[in-house]
Amino acid sequence: MATAIRLRPRLRIRERLSRFSSIRIGGAVEAVVSLSSSEVLGDVLDMYHRGEIPGPLAFIGRGSNILFPDAGLGGTLVRFEHGDGGAGCRWLSGGQVEVDAGLSLPALARDAARRGIGGFEFLSGIPGTVGGAAVMNAGAGNGQWSDLCESVLVATGTGSHELLLPEDLAYGYRTSALLAGADSGEASSGKNSGLLRAVVLSARLRGEVSDPSECLARLSSHLDYRRTTQPLDEPSLGSVFRNPSGGPPGYSAGRLIEESGMKGRSAGGVMVSPRHANFFVNTGGGKASEFLELMATVEDAVQKTWGVILEPEVRVWNA
Ligand SMILES: Cc1cc2nc3c(=O)[nH]c(=O)nc-3n(C[C@H](O)[C@H](O)[C@H](O)COP(=O)(O)OP(=O)(O)OC[C@H]3O[C@@H](n4cnc5c(N)ncnc54)[C@H](O)[C@@H]3O)c2cc1C
């Protein structure tokens, strides 16, 4: 991806994981490396092979879907991060764009709308990166990543690069073949060790050539809706549970939780948001153990009230 300056990875030793998750929870990690572009991933692998950073390496974007453990993690957290400018995004003709793993989704959505490329508006309120969206098949309303995705370039465990097409990616509701342990069923339990089968480097997406003012209007009505329905000013991980396939028709996970009387329920510093029952917020000093305790309380209440078993959407690391 075209980036103006090739910045070397930034290394920090012994950091708090809470700094790298949107819910501000998590103990210490041995090392953190931040990449300004996926082009410098090779430098990180060299640092690892020279013994300058400890293994294992775990790859993240903005940590907007990860619950890190209170006990912390060994090894190195590798973060893909970008500024919000044009870096990490290269527009081609006919609504096609190449995007780097660390590009923020709201920045991509705004850029697309200003250029009059439709279909990206739903990404405007998802506070993650291209890499996280490619793995999670992020979506909102009627849109999801897989509607836009033509291919994903990954680095595999052996260091080689592979171009994956939609048929390789096995996209489903908030899941893909890229989720760690997808084959073993771990993906549906929402748990993983942070070790991935492949690292997302970039993706090629396609939207629809459209009118900029219409795209911008759709984008702002999308954001207005989220501002009125979600606790965006408090630390959270977005939806904790996937919407279930069973249960009363049309009931979202949030509605099932709300109508089980769980809104406002707390465990220590973690609370079921009074604004949106499928969001848990950190009200101050929240811990992963409290988040997990609250998940269990909510799952139990929903199962007793509705007979529905909720499945986590958040990624719980090393639980
Ligand atoms: C307020 C709020 C609202 C949200 N709303 C939505 C919503 O509407 N729809 C929705 O789908 N999600 C939503 N989310 C959840 C989250 O933003 C998405 O899942 C997003 O796609 C995660 O992106 P990320 O970069 O933060 O990924 P992370 O949380 O950092 O990582 C998620 C997973 O992807 C992996 N990963 C990340 N980058 C890479 C990479 N480059 N290579 C390989 N693996 C990688 C990680 O290891 C992890 O398993 C919301 C979260 C918040 C806090």
The ligand as an ORCA input file, in Angstrom:
! r2SCAN-3c Opt
* xyz 0 1
  C     -18.290      0.924     20.466
  C     -18.063     -0.301     19.605
  C     -18.956     -0.586     18.573
  C     -18.763     -1.719     17.780
  N     -19.664     -1.964     16.777
  C     -19.473     -3.025     15.986
  C     -20.384     -3.287     14.900
  O     -21.332     -2.558     14.662
  N     -20.144     -4.378     14.120
  C     -19.086     -5.207     14.330
  O     -18.904     -6.163     13.575
  N     -18.226     -4.997     15.345
  C     -18.379     -3.926     16.169
  N     -17.498     -3.709     17.195
  C     -16.402     -4.674     17.443
  C     -15.091     -4.388     16.685
  O     -14.936     -2.993     16.425
  C     -15.007     -5.175     15.371
  O     -15.022     -6.572     15.614
  C     -13.723     -4.832     14.588
  O     -13.767     -5.478     13.334
  C     -12.453     -5.256     15.317
  O     -11.360     -4.596     14.715
  P      -9.990     -4.377     15.507
  O      -9.012     -3.825     14.552
  O     -10.219     -3.600     16.750
  O      -9.623     -5.881     15.856
  P      -9.080     -6.424     17.224
  O     -10.126     -6.299     18.277
  O      -7.746     -5.841     17.495
  O      -8.918     -7.973     16.856
  C     -10.048     -8.793     16.611
  C      -9.540    -10.159     16.115
  O      -8.890     -9.968     14.850
  C      -7.515    -10.366     14.928
  N      -6.754     -9.407     14.106
  C      -6.766     -8.054     14.155
  N      -5.937     -7.541     13.217
  C      -5.378     -8.604     12.567
  C      -4.457     -8.737     11.489
  N      -3.916     -7.697     10.846
  N      -4.129     -9.998     11.090
  C      -4.672    -11.055     11.684
  N      -5.551    -10.994     12.701
  C      -5.898     -9.784     13.138
  C      -7.145    -10.346     16.412
  O      -6.105    -11.250     16.714
  C      -8.482    -10.770     17.051
  O      -8.653    -12.176     17.014
  C     -17.666     -2.583     18.012
  C     -16.770     -2.297     19.050
  C     -16.961     -1.158     19.839
  C     -15.975     -0.859     20.937
*
